[in-house]
Amino acid sequence: MSDMVVVRREGLYCVPGDFYIDPWRPVERAIITHGHGDHARYGHGHYLAAAPGVGILKSRLGDITVQGLEYGEQIVHNGVRISLHPAGHVLGSAQIRMECGGEIWVASGDYKVEADATCTPFEPVRCHTFITESTFGLPIYRWEPQQQVFDDMNAWWRKNAAEGRASLMLCYSFGKAQRILSGLDPSIGPILAHGSVEPLNRVYREAGVPLPMTQLVTEVDKADIRRSIVIAPPSAAGSPWVRRFGDFSDAFASGWMLLRGARRRRGVDRGFVLSDHADWPGLMQAIKATGAQQVIVTHGSIPTMVRWLCQNGLDAKGFETEYGDDEAQDAAAAGAAAEGVTAEPDPIAARWAVTEAADAARAAGKADAGGEGGNA
């Protein structure tokens, strides 16, 4: 049969089902993989999403018509059997399984394969065709176990607290902030949340995700601020808001922190390598687990992944999409969330993302030569 999913001006389109997947322009029917701003946009007539992510969509998009589907539950639309399965990316993230005419396609959205305490773990779904992201789709990207990263974060915070300095942790407000919170040791001191982070913390707690207690800076005595860790979006860096912390140490958490150039441009004291996207081994593991013979690669390092997959016997090609790097774009949405307005992407964050992606591309030559051969 012809391709079940194609790219149209509005976004990824399921031909027999007559619906779109994470469309970037307004459509009548949209299935949303998760609530990051590059995948979930305002203006669609009807939204379908995983039930755990409905609260996130409503908090970020406002008054929308959205239907929640439990993981694994099946519905049939225009002859296409649809079910949603955990992607392990953020709260409510899902892969979309579509079955029609004996063919099974899965659109994964964004995903990671390492489980964490803030969302349902990634679930491999067997299929004939798998649509995968490639945000960190280069062999240079290999993450350390998250517990090791959390231990390093707590050690950094504990040292700062002992020296009477606040710890400013810059991270993206949706997903990354809550994952970091889940790994912090509250015995070290107070945990403060920026005004754009706290509403999302509430959504996570309402969904049953255990997070340590957080406070706004206005709720904490000035003396206690010196022992605190402050969770804030990247847009807060250098703003008047951070001046109230006096002498503080700052850090940034992102997969991009693996690149020395990215750490240098951020100008922070520490860079913690923590991503809600799969690294290179994770991408290869996920693809293999699907059993798919056709793989379609989207946003990220498309040429490298397509070439590698073809060299290893798969039928691979790329889809050009308008998905971006949520680890940069979410910075802008974070600042506007507390005000209840829709924000354009933060141009500073966008420039960082573009430059950091370029750094990765330049490193790809060395990575291809030295990293792929023994890691099929």
The 8 nearest C-alpha neighbors of each residue, nearest first, counted from 0:
[[1, 2, 3, 100, 102, 101, 99, 15],
 [2, 0, 3, 4, 14, 5, 15, 102],
 [3, 1, 4, 5, 0, 14, 13, 104],
 [2, 4, 14, 13, 1, 15, 5, 104],
 [5, 3, 13, 12, 2, 14, 11, 6],
 [4, 6, 12, 11, 7, 2, 13, 3],
 [7, 5, 11, 10, 12, 8, 4, 318],
 [6, 8, 10, 9, 11, 12, 5, 22],
 [7, 9, 10, 6, 24, 11, 23, 22],
 [10, 8, 24, 7, 22, 23, 25, 11],
 [9, 11, 22, 7, 8, 23, 6, 12],
 [10, 12, 6, 20, 19, 5, 7, 22],
 [11, 13, 19, 5, 4, 14, 18, 6],
 [14, 12, 4, 16, 18, 17, 3, 15],
 [13, 15, 17, 16, 3, 12, 4, 5],
 [16, 14, 17, 13, 3, 77, 79, 78],
 [17, 15, 77, 13, 14, 18, 79, 76],
 [18, 16, 14, 13, 15, 12, 19, 77],
 [19, 17, 28, 13, 16, 29, 12, 20],
 [18, 20, 12, 29, 11, 22, 13, 30],
 [19, 21, 30, 11, 22, 29, 31, 12],
 [20, 22, 38, 31, 39, 30, 19, 29],
 [23, 21, 10, 20, 24, 9, 19, 11],
 [22, 24, 10, 9, 21, 40, 321, 25],
 [23, 25, 9, 22, 26, 10, 8, 42],
 [26, 24, 43, 42, 23, 9, 27, 22],
 [27, 25, 43, 28, 44, 24, 29, 9],
 [26, 28, 44, 43, 45, 29, 25, 18],
 [29, 27, 45, 18, 26, 44, 46, 19],
 [30, 28, 19, 46, 20, 18, 31, 45],
 [29, 31, 47, 20, 46, 48, 21, 19],
 [32, 30, 21, 48, 33, 20, 47, 39],
 [31, 33, 93, 92, 108, 94, 48, 21],
 [34, 32, 92, 31, 35, 91, 93, 38],
 [33, 35, 39, 56, 55, 36, 38, 52],
 [36, 34, 38, 37, 39, 33, 325, 329],
 [35, 37, 39, 38, 40, 34, 329, 325],
 [36, 38, 322, 35, 323, 39, 325, 40],
 [39, 37, 21, 36, 35, 40, 34, 322],
 [40, 38, 36, 34, 35, 37, 21, 31],
 [41, 39, 36, 38, 42, 23, 37, 60],
 [40, 42, 60, 43, 39, 25, 63, 61],
 [41, 43, 25, 44, 40, 26, 24, 63],
 [44, 42, 25, 26, 27, 45, 41, 28],
 [43, 45, 27, 28, 26, 42, 46, 64],
 [44, 46, 28, 64, 43, 65, 27, 29],
 [47, 45, 65, 29, 30, 64, 66, 28],
 [46, 48, 30, 66, 65, 67, 31, 29],
 [49, 47, 67, 31, 30, 68, 50, 66],
 [48, 50, 68, 67, 52, 51, 91, 69],
 [49, 51, 67, 68, 69, 52, 53, 48],
 [52, 50, 91, 49, 53, 90, 206, 54],
 [91, 53, 51, 55, 50, 54, 49, 90],
 [52, 54, 56, 55, 50, 51, 67, 57],
 [55, 53, 57, 56, 52, 58, 202, 51],
 [54, 56, 58, 52, 53, 57, 59, 34],
 [57, 55, 53, 59, 54, 58, 34, 60],
 [56, 58, 61, 54, 60, 59, 55, 53],
 [59, 57, 55, 56, 61, 60, 54, 199],
 [58, 60, 56, 57, 61, 55, 336, 34],
 [61, 59, 57, 56, 41, 58, 62, 63],
 [60, 62, 57, 58, 59, 63, 56, 339],
 [61, 63, 60, 57, 64, 58, 65, 41],
 [64, 62, 65, 61, 57, 60, 45, 46],
 [65, 63, 45, 46, 66, 44, 62, 43],
 [64, 66, 46, 47, 63, 45, 67, 53],
 [67, 65, 47, 46, 48, 68, 64, 53],
 [68, 66, 50, 48, 49, 47, 53, 65],
 [67, 69, 49, 50, 48, 72, 70, 66],
 [70, 68, 50, 72, 49, 71, 67, 83],
 [69, 71, 84, 83, 72, 49, 68, 85],
 [70, 72, 82, 83, 84, 69, 73, 68],
 [73, 71, 69, 70, 82, 68, 74, 83],
 [74, 72, 82, 81, 71, 80, 75, 83],
 [73, 75, 81, 80, 76, 82, 72, 79],
 [76, 74, 80, 79, 78, 81, 77, 73],
 [75, 77, 79, 78, 16, 80, 74, 81],
 [78, 76, 16, 79, 75, 15, 17, 80],
 [77, 79, 76, 75, 80, 99, 16, 15],
 [80, 78, 99, 76, 75, 16, 98, 77],
 [79, 81, 75, 98, 97, 74, 78, 99],
 [82, 80, 97, 74, 73, 96, 75, 79],
 [81, 83, 73, 96, 71, 72, 95, 74],
 [84, 82, 95, 70, 94, 93, 71, 96],
 [83, 85, 94, 70, 93, 71, 86, 122],
 [86, 84, 93, 121, 122, 87, 119, 94],
 [85, 87, 121, 93, 110, 92, 88, 94],
 [88, 86, 121, 120, 111, 110, 119, 85],
 [87, 89, 110, 111, 275, 86, 92, 109],
 [90, 88, 174, 92, 118, 87, 91, 117],
 [89, 91, 118, 92, 52, 117, 51, 174],
 [52, 92, 90, 51, 49, 33, 89, 93],
 [93, 91, 33, 86, 89, 32, 90, 88],
 [94, 92, 85, 86, 32, 84, 83, 49],
 [93, 95, 107, 84, 83, 86, 106, 85],
 [94, 96, 83, 106, 105, 82, 107, 93],
 [95, 97, 105, 82, 81, 104, 83, 94],
 [98, 96, 81, 104, 103, 80, 105, 79],
 [99, 97, 103, 80, 79, 102, 104, 81],
 [100, 98, 79, 102, 101, 80, 78, 103],
 [99, 101, 102, 98, 0, 79, 103, 78],
 [100, 102, 99, 98, 103, 0, 127, 104],
 [103, 101, 99, 100, 98, 127, 104, 126],
 [102, 104, 98, 126, 127, 97, 128, 99],
 [105, 103, 128, 97, 126, 96, 129, 127],
 [104, 106, 96, 129, 95, 130, 107, 97],
 [107, 105, 130, 95, 94, 108, 129, 96],
 [106, 108, 94, 131, 130, 109, 105, 95],
 [107, 109, 32, 106, 94, 132, 110, 131],
 [110, 108, 132, 107, 88, 276, 86, 111],
 [111, 109, 88, 86, 276, 87, 277, 108],
 [110, 112, 277, 276, 88, 87, 113, 275],
 [111, 113, 121, 281, 277, 114, 87, 110],
 [114, 112, 111, 115, 120, 87, 121, 277],
 [115, 113, 120, 112, 87, 116, 121, 119],
 [114, 116, 117, 118, 113, 120, 178, 119],
 [115, 117, 118, 181, 114, 178, 208, 119],
 [116, 118, 115, 208, 178, 90, 177, 89],
 [119, 117, 90, 89, 116, 87, 120, 115],
 [118, 120, 87, 85, 121, 117, 90, 114],
 [121, 119, 87, 114, 85, 118, 122, 86],
 [122, 120, 87, 86, 85, 112, 123, 119],
 [121, 123, 85, 124, 120, 86, 84, 87],
 [124, 122, 289, 288, 285, 121, 125, 84],
 [125, 123, 289, 122, 126, 105, 288, 84],
 [126, 124, 289, 290, 123, 291, 288, 127],
 [125, 127, 103, 291, 128, 104, 289, 124],
 [126, 128, 291, 103, 292, 104, 293, 102],
 [129, 127, 293, 104, 291, 126, 294, 105],
 [128, 130, 294, 105, 104, 291, 131, 106],
 [131, 129, 295, 106, 294, 296, 107, 105],
 [132, 130, 296, 107, 297, 129, 295, 133],
 [131, 133, 297, 298, 296, 109, 134, 108],
 [132, 134, 136, 299, 135, 300, 298, 297],
 [135, 133, 299, 136, 132, 298, 300, 276],
 [136, 134, 133, 278, 137, 140, 279, 299],
 [135, 137, 133, 300, 279, 134, 304, 299],
 [136, 138, 139, 135, 279, 140, 363, 300],
 [137, 139, 279, 140, 370, 366, 371, 136],
 [140, 138, 137, 366, 141, 370, 363, 279],
 [139, 141, 278, 138, 279, 137, 135, 142],
 [142, 140, 278, 279, 139, 143, 280, 138],
 [143, 141, 278, 144, 140, 272, 273, 145],
 [142, 144, 145, 141, 147, 148, 272, 273],
 [145, 143, 146, 147, 142, 148, 113, 149],
 [144, 146, 148, 147, 143, 149, 273, 142],
 [147, 145, 149, 148, 144, 150, 182, 143],
 [146, 148, 150, 145, 149, 144, 151, 143],
 [149, 147, 145, 151, 146, 150, 152, 144],
 [148, 150, 146, 152, 151, 147, 182, 153],
 [151, 149, 147, 153, 148, 152, 146, 154],
 [150, 152, 154, 148, 149, 153, 155, 147],
 [153, 151, 149, 155, 150, 154, 156, 148],
 [152, 154, 156, 150, 155, 151, 157, 149],
 [155, 153, 157, 151, 152, 156, 150, 158],
 [156, 154, 152, 158, 153, 157, 151, 159],
 [155, 157, 153, 159, 154, 158, 166, 160],
 [158, 156, 154, 160, 159, 155, 153, 187],
 [159, 157, 161, 155, 160, 156, 154, 162],
 [158, 160, 162, 164, 156, 161, 157, 163],
 [161, 159, 226, 163, 157, 162, 158, 164],
 [162, 160, 158, 159, 163, 157, 226, 164],
 [161, 163, 159, 160, 164, 158, 225, 226],
 [164, 162, 225, 160, 161, 226, 159, 165],
 [165, 163, 225, 247, 159, 160, 162, 246],
 [164, 166, 225, 247, 227, 226, 228, 224],
 [165, 167, 228, 248, 247, 249, 156, 229],
 [168, 166, 249, 229, 228, 248, 250, 169],
 [169, 167, 250, 230, 229, 251, 249, 231],
 [170, 168, 251, 231, 233, 232, 250, 230],
 [171, 169, 232, 252, 176, 233, 251, 175],
 [172, 170, 232, 175, 173, 176, 330, 329],
 [171, 173, 196, 176, 333, 232, 170, 175],
 [174, 172, 171, 175, 176, 199, 177, 196],
 [173, 175, 89, 177, 176, 178, 172, 90],
 [174, 176, 178, 171, 177, 173, 170, 179],
 [177, 175, 172, 179, 178, 174, 170, 171],
 [178, 176, 180, 179, 174, 175, 181, 200],
 [177, 179, 175, 181, 180, 176, 117, 174],
 [180, 178, 176, 182, 181, 177, 175, 183],
 [181, 179, 177, 183, 182, 178, 176, 210],
 [180, 182, 178, 179, 210, 183, 177, 116],
 [181, 183, 179, 180, 149, 184, 178, 146],
 [184, 182, 180, 181, 185, 153, 179, 149],
 [183, 185, 186, 187, 153, 182, 188, 211],
 [186, 184, 187, 188, 183, 189, 211, 190],
 [185, 187, 184, 188, 189, 183, 157, 190],
 [188, 186, 185, 157, 184, 189, 160, 226],
 [187, 189, 227, 226, 186, 185, 190, 228],
 [190, 188, 227, 191, 228, 226, 185, 223],
 [191, 189, 213, 228, 227, 229, 214, 188],
 [190, 192, 229, 214, 213, 215, 216, 228],
 [193, 191, 230, 215, 197, 229, 196, 214],
 [192, 194, 231, 196, 195, 230, 197, 215],
 [195, 193, 196, 197, 337, 192, 215, 198],
 [194, 196, 337, 333, 193, 336, 197, 334],
 [197, 195, 172, 193, 194, 199, 198, 192],
 [196, 198, 200, 199, 194, 192, 195, 201],
 [199, 197, 201, 200, 196, 195, 202, 194],
 [198, 200, 202, 201, 197, 196, 203, 173],
 [201, 199, 197, 203, 198, 202, 204, 196],
 [200, 202, 204, 198, 199, 203, 205, 197],
 [203, 201, 199, 205, 200, 204, 206, 54],
 [204, 202, 206, 200, 201, 208, 205, 199],
 [203, 205, 208, 201, 207, 206, 202, 209],
 [204, 206, 202, 207, 203, 201, 208, 200],
 [207, 205, 203, 204, 208, 202, 51, 54],
 [206, 208, 204, 205, 209, 203, 202, 117],
 [207, 209, 204, 203, 206, 117, 210, 205],
 [210, 208, 204, 207, 211, 181, 117, 203],
 [209, 211, 181, 180, 208, 212, 204, 177],
 [212, 210, 213, 180, 181, 209, 185, 183],
 [213, 211, 210, 214, 190, 185, 189, 191],
 [212, 214, 190, 191, 192, 211, 215, 189],
 [215, 213, 191, 192, 218, 190, 216, 212],
 [214, 216, 217, 191, 218, 192, 193, 194],
 [215, 217, 218, 219, 191, 214, 192, 193],
 [218, 216, 215, 219, 220, 214, 221, 191],
 [217, 219, 216, 215, 214, 220, 191, 221],
 [220, 218, 216, 217, 221, 223, 224, 215],
 [221, 219, 223, 222, 224, 218, 217, 216],
 [220, 222, 224, 223, 219, 225, 244, 216],
 [223, 221, 220, 224, 225, 226, 219, 163],
 [222, 224, 220, 225, 221, 226, 219, 227],
 [223, 225, 227, 221, 226, 222, 165, 220],
 [224, 226, 165, 164, 163, 223, 227, 222],
 [227, 225, 160, 188, 224, 223, 165, 163],
 [228, 226, 189, 224, 188, 165, 225, 190],
 [227, 229, 166, 190, 167, 165, 191, 230],
 [228, 230, 191, 167, 192, 168, 166, 190],
 [231, 229, 192, 168, 193, 191, 169, 167],
 [230, 232, 193, 169, 170, 229, 168, 192],
 [233, 231, 170, 171, 169, 234, 172, 235],
 [234, 232, 169, 235, 236, 330, 170, 231],
 [233, 235, 232, 236, 330, 334, 331, 238],
 [236, 234, 233, 238, 232, 237, 231, 241],
 [237, 235, 234, 238, 233, 241, 169, 232],
 [236, 238, 235, 239, 241, 234, 240, 242],
 [237, 239, 240, 235, 236, 241, 242, 234],
 [238, 240, 242, 241, 237, 243, 235, 236],
 [241, 239, 238, 242, 243, 235, 237, 244],
 [242, 240, 243, 239, 244, 238, 237, 235],
 [243, 241, 244, 239, 240, 245, 238, 237],
 [242, 244, 241, 245, 240, 239, 216, 221],
 [245, 243, 242, 241, 247, 246, 165, 224],
 [246, 244, 243, 242, 247, 241, 165, 164],
 [245, 247, 164, 244, 165, 248, 225, 163],
 [248, 246, 165, 164, 166, 245, 244, 249],
 [247, 249, 166, 167, 268, 165, 164, 250],
 [250, 248, 167, 268, 267, 166, 168, 247],
 [251, 249, 269, 168, 267, 270, 268, 169],
 [250, 252, 169, 270, 168, 170, 271, 269],
 [251, 253, 271, 170, 273, 272, 270, 169],
 [254, 252, 273, 255, 274, 272, 256, 271],
 [253, 255, 274, 272, 273, 256, 257, 252],
 [254, 256, 253, 257, 258, 261, 355, 272],
 [257, 255, 258, 272, 254, 262, 253, 270],
 [256, 258, 255, 272, 254, 259, 140, 261],
 [259, 257, 256, 261, 260, 255, 262, 358],
 [260, 258, 262, 261, 263, 257, 256, 264],
 [261, 259, 263, 258, 262, 264, 358, 355],
 [260, 262, 264, 258, 263, 259, 256, 355],
 [261, 263, 259, 265, 260, 256, 264, 270],
 [262, 264, 260, 266, 261, 265, 259, 267],
 [265, 263, 261, 266, 262, 260, 351, 267],
 [264, 266, 262, 263, 267, 261, 251, 351],
 [265, 267, 264, 263, 262, 268, 269, 261],
 [268, 266, 250, 249, 269, 265, 251, 270],
 [267, 269, 249, 250, 248, 266, 270, 251],
 [270, 268, 250, 267, 251, 271, 249, 262],
 [269, 271, 251, 250, 256, 252, 262, 272],
 [272, 270, 252, 273, 251, 256, 253, 269],
 [273, 271, 254, 256, 253, 257, 252, 270],
 [272, 274, 253, 254, 252, 271, 275, 145],
 [275, 273, 254, 253, 276, 272, 277, 175],
 [274, 276, 88, 111, 277, 175, 273, 110],
 [277, 275, 111, 274, 110, 278, 88, 109],
 [278, 276, 111, 281, 282, 110, 112, 279],
 [277, 279, 281, 141, 140, 135, 280, 282],
 [278, 280, 282, 138, 281, 136, 140, 137],
 [281, 279, 283, 282, 278, 284, 141, 138],
 [282, 280, 284, 277, 278, 279, 283, 112],
 [281, 283, 279, 285, 284, 280, 277, 278],
 [282, 284, 280, 286, 281, 285, 287, 279],
 [285, 283, 281, 287, 282, 286, 280, 288],
 [284, 286, 288, 282, 287, 283, 281, 123],
 [287, 285, 283, 288, 289, 284, 282, 291],
 [286, 288, 284, 289, 285, 290, 283, 291],
 [289, 287, 285, 286, 290, 123, 284, 125],
 [290, 288, 125, 291, 124, 287, 286, 126],
 [289, 291, 288, 287, 125, 126, 292, 127],
 [292, 290, 127, 128, 289, 126, 293, 129],
 [291, 293, 313, 127, 314, 128, 290, 294],
 [294, 292, 314, 128, 291, 315, 313, 127],
 [295, 293, 315, 129, 128, 130, 314, 296],
 [294, 296, 130, 316, 317, 315, 131, 129],
 [297, 295, 317, 131, 301, 132, 130, 318],
 [296, 298, 132, 318, 317, 131, 301, 133],
 [299, 297, 132, 133, 322, 134, 320, 301],
 [298, 300, 134, 133, 301, 297, 136, 135],
 [299, 301, 136, 133, 303, 302, 134, 304],
 [300, 302, 304, 303, 299, 296, 305, 317],
 [303, 301, 305, 304, 300, 306, 317, 307],
 [304, 302, 306, 305, 301, 300, 307, 137],
 [303, 305, 307, 301, 306, 302, 308, 136],
 [304, 306, 302, 308, 315, 307, 303, 316],
 [307, 305, 309, 303, 304, 308, 302, 310],
 [306, 308, 310, 304, 309, 305, 303, 311],
 [309, 307, 311, 305, 310, 313, 306, 304],
 [310, 308, 313, 306, 311, 312, 307, 315],
 [309, 311, 307, 308, 312, 306, 313, 305],
 [312, 310, 308, 309, 313, 307, 375, 306],
 [311, 313, 309, 310, 308, 314, 292, 315],
 [314, 312, 309, 292, 308, 315, 311, 293],
 [313, 315, 293, 309, 292, 294, 312, 316],
 [316, 314, 294, 305, 293, 295, 309, 313],
 [315, 317, 295, 305, 296, 294, 314, 318],
 [316, 318, 296, 295, 297, 301, 319, 305],
 [317, 319, 297, 296, 320, 295, 316, 6],
 [318, 320, 297, 317, 298, 321, 6, 296],
 [321, 319, 322, 318, 298, 297, 10, 6],
 [320, 322, 323, 23, 319, 37, 298, 10],
 [323, 321, 37, 320, 298, 38, 324, 23],
 [324, 322, 37, 325, 321, 298, 328, 327],
 [323, 325, 326, 327, 328, 352, 322, 134],
 [326, 324, 328, 327, 329, 323, 35, 37],
 [325, 327, 324, 329, 328, 171, 253, 330],
 [328, 326, 348, 325, 324, 329, 330, 349],
 [329, 327, 325, 330, 344, 331, 326, 324],
 [328, 330, 332, 325, 331, 327, 326, 171],
 [331, 329, 333, 328, 332, 327, 233, 232],
 [330, 332, 345, 344, 333, 329, 334, 328],
 [331, 333, 329, 335, 342, 334, 330, 336],
 [334, 332, 330, 336, 195, 331, 335, 172],
 [333, 335, 331, 332, 336, 195, 337, 330],
 [336, 334, 338, 332, 333, 340, 337, 342],
 [335, 337, 339, 333, 338, 195, 334, 332],
 [336, 338, 195, 335, 339, 194, 334, 198],
 [339, 337, 335, 336, 340, 334, 195, 341],
 [340, 338, 336, 337, 335, 341, 59, 61],
 [341, 339, 335, 338, 336, 342, 337, 332],
 [340, 342, 335, 343, 339, 332, 336, 60],
 [343, 341, 332, 335, 331, 340, 344, 334],
 [342, 344, 345, 331, 341, 332, 346, 328],
 [345, 343, 331, 328, 346, 342, 349, 332],
 [344, 346, 331, 348, 347, 349, 343, 328],
 [347, 345, 349, 348, 344, 350, 331, 343],
 [348, 346, 350, 349, 345, 351, 234, 344],
 [349, 347, 351, 327, 345, 350, 346, 352],
 [348, 350, 346, 352, 347, 351, 327, 345],
 [351, 349, 353, 347, 352, 348, 346, 354],
 [352, 350, 348, 354, 349, 353, 355, 347],
 [351, 353, 349, 355, 350, 354, 327, 356],
 [352, 354, 350, 356, 355, 351, 349, 357],
 [355, 353, 357, 351, 356, 352, 350, 358],
 [354, 356, 358, 352, 357, 353, 261, 351],
 [355, 357, 359, 353, 358, 354, 352, 360],
 [356, 358, 360, 354, 355, 359, 353, 361],
 [359, 357, 355, 361, 356, 360, 354, 362],
 [360, 358, 362, 356, 357, 361, 363, 355],
 [359, 361, 357, 363, 362, 358, 356, 364],
 [362, 360, 358, 359, 363, 357, 364, 365],
 [363, 361, 359, 360, 364, 365, 366, 358],
 [362, 364, 366, 360, 361, 365, 367, 359],
 [365, 363, 367, 366, 362, 368, 361, 360],
 [364, 366, 368, 363, 367, 362, 369, 370],
 [367, 365, 363, 370, 369, 364, 368, 139],
 [368, 366, 364, 365, 371, 370, 369, 363],
 [369, 367, 365, 366, 370, 364, 371, 372],
 [368, 370, 366, 367, 365, 371, 372, 373],
 [369, 371, 366, 138, 367, 372, 368, 373],
 [372, 370, 374, 367, 373, 369, 138, 375],
 [371, 373, 374, 370, 375, 369, 368, 367],
 [374, 372, 371, 375, 370, 369, 368, 138],
 [373, 375, 371, 372, 370, 280, 138, 283],
 [374, 373, 371, 372, 283, 311, 280, 307]]
